[in-house]
């Protein structure tokens, strides 16, 4: 538990600031592409690591060899950020100085407006939470569900590789697409596609069909992820963009915990199948809410 707390702090520091820095560097017409590029690199690495650790675990056991890979990543990331990264805060301040609008708000005001007062930001926050809720479910329940169907560790690792790998690669296109066609269409239809993929997992009994479901789930998530970050960035004044993104990410990443707890409790009470069906239903309803509640920014 202590190790997971430290990993959570790392997410809040490293990944959140990487997203903010990309948005600082990108202009308003290319935010979707910039965020998609960031998510592409991160989730491609996530998919490759899922495959690599599954392979290492199958050959050498669960501990310690798979964990050596994570230690190497941490050391490499520290060296890159310490010696090669340049500060982007002056760019954000320059953008804030060149635009009209509120210069400063209290954090509580930003929290309220981002969380529920602005309809479009509320839609983004709930969609982010539900997206990560089903992601948390997929990492917690899918391996147990697949194991209950007789798959070995290597096959389960392959399935867990496909989902984030497709998610990561596809974001190179979906982020840029959101810059051209708008954020809302990708978010609403991405949530619906995720729901259908989740339901497909329990509707079929074939390893190859599960590969197809993993691909669809990755595509749906790729449609949603960069578009949501870009939507929040579009609506937040430059001076408080990082704070608004922090509030959005609070709700979005809370979905991991909510999804793990909800799906685990529901699976214990009613079984894997009904827990997965429930999460798919929540994802579908979230997509409908985005279609009805989110307004495209002019």
Helices and strands as residue ranges (DSSP letters): H 2-10, I 11-15, H 16-25, G 28-30, H 31-60, H 65-83, H 89-97, H 107-112, I 113-117, H 119-137, I 138-142, H 143-148, H 153-181, H 183-203, H 207-235, G 238-240, H 241-270, H 272-293
